[in-house]
Each structure stands twice: as C-alpha cells, then as structure tokens.
Amino acid sequence: MGRDKASLLFSGETLLARTVRIAAGAAPAENIVVVAAQGQAPGRAQQVAVIHDKEPAQGPLMAVAAGLQFLVERVDVAFVTGCDAPLLKPELVDRLYCLLEQDPACDAVVPLVDGRLCPLTAVYRTRCHAPLQEAVAAGRRSLQRALAGGTLRVRQVAVEELRAVDPGLDSFLNCNTPEELEAARRRSTLAGDL
C-alpha cells in the first residue's frame, strides 16, 4: 500500500477503527487487542489494548502468537483479523465461533479460500499461543505453515459453508493496494454500508 494501512480512511473512519468496531460486535472492548508494529501508534479511541511486535517485520505469526498470549488469561477463544478487511461481517465472526464451540478438541477454525488457509479471518483457542510461539522460536515466519504443521488441530472450513452468513464473501476482501481499497469502498457504498 505504501503507507500504514491501519490509518487509511474508509467511510469516515480508519481501517483500524472500523475493524475494531466490527469486532466489538462479537466481543467486549476489554477483550480486544491490537498488535501493532514497532513504532506504530494506532488510535486508541476504541479503548482497546495495544501491544507491539517484539521484533520488526516478522509477519503475522509473531503478532498472532503475541495477541493470543495477551488474551489467554481473559478469554478461551479469540477472533483474529487484519485491519485491512473493511467489509468483515459480524455474522461471519459469530459463525466461526460457533464452529469452534461445536468441537472442543479443535484448536482453531480457519476458512479455506481458493485452496489456501485464511488465518487472518479465523478463530483460535488462546492456548494456541504456545505452539505458535514455538514456531517463531524455531525460526518460522509463516502462519499458514505453523497451522499446517500438525501441532495444532485445525478445522478447515470451505468458504462455501460460510455463504449463508456472508453471501458475497466480503469478509475475505483485503485491501493490499490502493485499487483494492477503492473497490472495497465502491462495494460498501453499493451495499449501503456506511
């Protein structure tokens, strides 16, 4: 994107504020944590906890492990997302939580999109922080590989199973380029989602 995605505006709010607002529909603010890059100062208007990556440019594996560890004393299950999914549907978050609740032996429910795991639109038991941190300590950087490594019991859910709660699968649209951000803005406007 060329700049901090979290601070980009979308329908009058930053991408981060929008994501936190949507997440707050499924969890109380005190159970929401933002994992920011070193030196990044995300807005705190939502009164959520902010922690920072221990090392720069390590990708989402380290961030997810840190966020889950922060929450482990507060909650058993956490929804994980990036700040660049402005069309996330609360109903999808609720559905992922329900799928995890149905299988107490499962560690995470991760959607499968076009043959790839989508670990940044997924729910995890917070106890997953330990094996994820072990993966980081072993020098791994890929969250997808850590999930596929066999240490965690991951239920992969085909996105087709999620169409009932998100017919257009909008929750999986990420804004990684200015063009993708503009397309998401147009899609949001057409849907009347302001």
N, C-alpha and C positions, 0 to 999 in steps of 0.2 A: 504494500500500500504506500510505502514511502514515508509514513508517519505513524504516530501512535493511534492505532485503530480504536482504542477504548474511548478516546476523546472526540471522535468524529460524530457529527450530528445526524440524527435520524428522527424525523417527525418531532422536532423541537427538544429532543433530549440526546444525551450522548449514548453511544452504543452500550457503554458500560452501565449507565443509569437505567437504560431500557432493559437490559438483561437482568439486572438486579431486581427491578420492579416485577418482571415476569416471574423470576424465581421466587420472589416473596409471596406469590400466589400459592406456592406449594410448601413454603417453609417460613417460619418466623425469622425476622431480620437477624436476631441474635444467633441463628444457626446458619447464616450465610457468611462465607469468607471469600474475599477476593485475593487471589495470588497474583501479585504484580511483579514486573521485572525490577531488578535493582535500579534505584534512582527514579523509578516511575512513581508519580504521586497521583493516583486516581482520586477523583472527587469522593468525598465522604458524606455527601448529602443523605445517603440512604442509611446511615448509621450502622454499617456492617463492618465486620473486622477486615483489616487489610494486613496481609503478611507479604514478605518479599522473598523472591527466589534467593537461595543461598549462594548460587553461582550464576553468572550471566550466561545467556544464550544456550541453555541446556534443553530447551524444548518442554513440551507438556508433561513428560513422565515425571520429572522432578517436581513440577508445580502441582500435579495431581496428588503425588505422594505427600507433599507438604500440606496441602489443603485437607486431605483426609486425616492426617495426623493431628492437625489443629482441631478438627471436629470430633475425634474419636471419644473424647470424654463427654461430649454433648449429645451426640446422636449416633444411631447404629447404621443409618443409611444416608447417603448424600447423592444429590444430582450434580453432575459435572458438565459444564459447558464452557465454551469460549465466549468472549464478549462480541464476537463478530457474527452472531446468529440472530439478527433483529426480528425475525419472523417466527421465533420459537413459540410454540403453543403450550400453554399450561396444561391442557388436556393430555398432551403427549408426555409431559413430565409425570403427571399422575398415573398414566398407563404404565410407564416404565417402573414406577414404584410398585404398582400392583403386581406386575410380573415377577419382581424380585420377592415380594411378600409370599407369593404362591410357592416358592421353592427355598425353604430355609437353608438348604445346603449350598445354594448358589451364592457366589461372591459378588457377581456383577451381571447386569443385563445390558448388553451392548448391541445396538442396531447394526445390521449388516446392510450397507448401501453399495450397490453395484459391485458386490463381491469383496468389499473392504469393510473392516470394522470401523465404526464411527465412535471412538472412545470419548469424544468431547460432546456427546449428546447421549449420556448414559448414566445409569445409577450404579453405585458401588456401596458395599458394606464398608464402613470406615476402617474396619480391621485390615482392609486391603493395603493400608499404608505400609505395613511391614514388608510384605513381599515386593511391593513396588520400590521401596527404599533399598531393598537388597539388590534389585535390578540396577538401580542407579549406582550403588556401591560397586557393582560388578562391571561398571563402565558402559552399561547400555543406555541408549538415549531414546529408543523407540517405544512409545506407549503401546502401540499395536503389537509389537513383538513381545513385550512384557506380558500382555494379556494372552497371547497365543502360546506362551512358553510352557504351559501345563501346571504352573504353580497355583494359579487361581482357577476356580470353577466358574467359567463364564458362559452364560446363556446368550447365544447369538439369536437375535430376533430379526427376521426379514422385515424390511420396511413395509412390505405389503400388508403385514399384520397390524401395522400402525395407521393405515389409511383411514380406519374408522374414526380416529381422533384427530387426524391431520390429513385430510383428503389430498391436498396438493403437495404433501411432504415438505411444506415450507420451513419446518423446524430444522431441516438439514441444509438450508441455503446459507452458505458462509460468504462473507464479504472480504475477499482477499485482494481485490483490485478495485479501482475507482468505478469501473464498469459494472462489476458485481454489486457494489453498493448502490449505484444508481438504479440498476434493475430491481433490486430489493425495494428501494423507495417507490418505484413505479408500481410494483406488485402490491405493496402495502396500501398505496393510495387507491388502487383499483378495488381492493378488498374493503376499503373504508376503514382501515386500521390506522387511526391517527392517535 
